[in-house]
Amino acid sequence: MSRHSRLLCFALLLCLTGYGASYRPAYAQTVVAAAPTCPEDAKLQASQESDIVTAVNNARIAANLNPVQINKLLDVAAQRQSDDMAAKDFLDHTGSDGSDVGARVTATGYAWGNLGENILFRMDMSAAGAYDQWWNSPGHKANMMNPAFTEIGVTFSCTVPTAKYYYAMVLAAPLGGAPAANGSNATSGDNSSQPTAAATSDMATGDAATPAQ
């Protein structure tokens, strides 16, 4: 074998065994993180509400208070506020249209005698976490444990793309029901009377702005 042939064979051997230079085209790879999703279907809404109401009623029964019952009109009022807060990413009892909880509940056709609202946001969907936030805040706990309330509605809504979950709870008793006990208003909320309601009507509000850790 000639010297030239031996050199060609050696070069070929280097390539086959992985030694020596070779050209490989470079491909840029871009990884796009999936946008957060906001599951809000009817089954999830019902599940979250059921879990929170169960926790509220367990606490009320342990304190010898009557349990509250889910009322779909109160769900409508709560959903209006949670949707509004999520759509515009704010936490307040006053809606972006200037409405308060009394106006929102009245708009559903529910004639209320006593009324309260709790709101919060957190960075995950958790019925237990939402309940704990309210329970650990004196004003919100007072609303949930108010003996005057007989009915409840709880909903949540989610922002896109931050996936911040806004929860709203509306507690009420129909007009003509038992009046609120003295001193039973939420201590950290805004209390006001609805002009069209009876003299004993009460509106208590509270918010919980601390997100989940």
C-alpha positions in Angstrom: 0.0 0.0 0.0 1.4 3.4 -1.0 2.1 6.1 1.5 -0.8 8.2 0.1 -3.2 5.3 0.5 -2.1 4.7 4.1 -2.7 8.4 5.0 -6.2 8.2 3.5 -7.0 5.1 5.5 -5.7 6.7 8.7 -7.9 9.8 8.2 -10.9 7.6 7.6 -10.2 5.6 10.8 -10.0 8.9 12.8 -13.4 9.9 11.5 -15.0 6.5 12.2 -13.7 6.4 15.8 -14.8 9.9 16.6 -11.5 11.7 16.5 -10.9 14.6 14.3 -13.0 17.5 13.3 -16.5 17.2 11.9 -19.1 19.7 11.0 -22.5 19.6 12.6 -25.1 22.3 11.9 -26.4 24.2 15.0 -30.1 24.5 15.6 -31.5 27.1 18.0 -34.1 25.8 20.4 -36.7 28.1 22.0 -38.8 26.8 24.9 -42.0 28.6 25.4 -43.6 28.2 28.8 -47.3 27.2 28.7 -49.6 30.0 29.7 -51.4 29.5 33.0 -54.9 28.2 32.7 -57.9 29.2 34.7 -60.3 26.3 35.1 -63.7 27.7 36.0 -66.2 25.1 34.8 -69.4 24.4 36.7 -68.1 21.2 38.3 -65.1 23.0 39.8 -67.2 25.9 41.0 -69.6 23.6 42.7 -66.8 21.6 44.2 -65.0 24.6 45.6 -68.2 26.1 47.0 -69.2 22.8 48.6 -65.9 22.3 50.3 -65.9 25.9 51.7 -69.5 25.8 52.8 -68.9 22.4 54.5 -66.0 24.0 56.4 -68.1 27.0 57.4 -70.9 24.8 58.6 -68.6 22.5 60.6 -67.4 25.5 62.4 -70.9 26.9 62.9 -72.2 23.6 64.2 -69.3 23.3 66.6 -70.3 26.7 68.0 -73.9 25.7 68.3 -75.0 27.9 65.4 -77.4 26.9 62.6 -75.7 25.9 59.3 -76.1 28.1 56.3 -77.6 26.8 53.0 -76.4 27.5 49.5 -78.6 30.0 47.6 -78.2 30.2 43.9 -79.1 33.9 43.8 -76.2 34.6 46.2 -74.0 32.6 43.9 -74.9 34.9 41.1 -74.0 38.0 43.2 -70.8 36.4 44.3 -69.8 35.4 40.8 -70.4 38.9 39.5 -67.9 40.3 41.9 -65.3 37.5 41.6 -65.5 37.8 37.8 -65.2 41.6 37.9 -62.1 41.4 40.3 -60.4 38.8 38.1 -61.1 40.6 34.8 -59.6 43.9 36.1 -57.2 42.4 38.7 -58.3 44.3 41.8 -59.5 43.4 45.3 -62.4 45.6 46.6 -66.0 45.3 47.8 -66.9 48.1 45.4 -67.3 46.7 41.8 -65.7 48.4 38.8 -69.2 49.7 38.0 -69.5 51.3 41.5 -71.8 48.6 42.9 -71.7 47.4 46.5 -72.7 44.0 47.7 -76.1 45.2 48.6 -76.8 46.4 45.0 -75.4 43.2 43.5 -77.6 41.0 45.7 -80.6 43.1 45.1 -80.1 42.9 41.4 -80.5 39.1 41.5 -84.0 39.6 43.0 -83.0 38.4 46.5 -84.7 40.5 49.1 -82.2 40.6 51.9 -82.6 41.5 55.6 -79.0 40.9 56.6 -76.0 40.7 54.3 -72.2 40.2 54.4 -69.4 39.7 51.9 -65.9 38.2 52.2 -63.4 38.5 49.3 -59.8 37.4 48.8 -57.2 36.5 46.2 -54.6 33.7 46.2 -52.2 32.3 43.7 -53.8 28.8 43.5 -57.2 27.3 43.5 -57.8 25.9 46.9 -61.0 25.7 48.9 -59.2 24.8 52.1 -56.7 27.6 51.6 -59.4 30.2 50.9 -61.3 29.1 54.0 -58.2 29.3 56.1 -57.4 32.8 54.9 -60.9 34.0 55.9 -60.9 32.0 59.2 -57.6 33.5 60.3 -58.9 37.0 59.8 -61.1 38.2 62.6 -63.5 40.2 60.4 -64.0 37.5 57.9 -64.4 34.8 60.6 -67.1 37.1 62.3 -69.0 37.1 59.0 -68.8 33.3 58.6 -69.9 32.8 62.2 -72.6 35.5 62.3 -75.7 33.8 63.7 -78.0 36.2 61.7 -76.9 34.7 58.3 -78.8 31.7 57.0 -77.8 31.4 53.4 -74.5 31.6 51.4 -73.0 31.8 48.0 -69.3 31.2 47.2 -67.6 31.5 43.8 -64.1 32.1 42.3 -62.7 33.5 39.2 -59.2 33.6 37.7 -57.0 36.2 36.0 -55.1 35.5 32.8 -52.1 35.2 32.4 -51.1 35.5 36.1 -53.5 32.8 37.3 -54.5 34.8 40.4 -57.7 33.4 41.9 -60.3 35.7 43.3 -62.9 34.3 45.7 -66.1 35.9 46.8 -68.5 34.8 49.6 -71.9 36.4 50.1 -73.8 35.6 53.3 -77.3 36.7 53.9 -80.7 36.2 55.5 -83.9 37.1 53.7 -85.9 40.1 54.5 -88.2 39.2 57.4 -85.6 36.8 58.9 -83.9 37.1 62.2 -82.2 40.5 62.7 -78.4 40.7 63.2 -77.3 40.4 66.8 -75.7 43.5 68.3 -72.0 43.6 67.7 -72.1 40.8 65.1 -70.8 42.9 62.2 -67.4 42.2 60.7 -65.0 44.3 62.8 -62.6 44.9 59.9 -65.1 45.6 57.2 -67.3 48.5 56.1 -70.8 48.4 57.6 -73.6 50.3 56.0 -77.4 50.1 55.7 -79.3 49.5 52.5 -81.9 52.3 52.2 -84.6 50.0 50.8 -84.2 47.4 53.5 -85.8 47.1 56.9 -84.4 49.2 59.8 -82.8 46.0 61.2 -80.9 45.2 58.0 -77.2 45.1 58.1 -74.4 44.8 55.6 -71.0 43.6 56.8 -68.0 43.3 54.5 -64.4 42.0 54.8 -61.5 41.3 52.5 -58.4 39.1 52.6 -55.6 40.4 50.4 -52.9 38.0 51.6 -52.0 35.6 48.8 -51.0 32.0 49.4 -47.4 31.6 50.6 
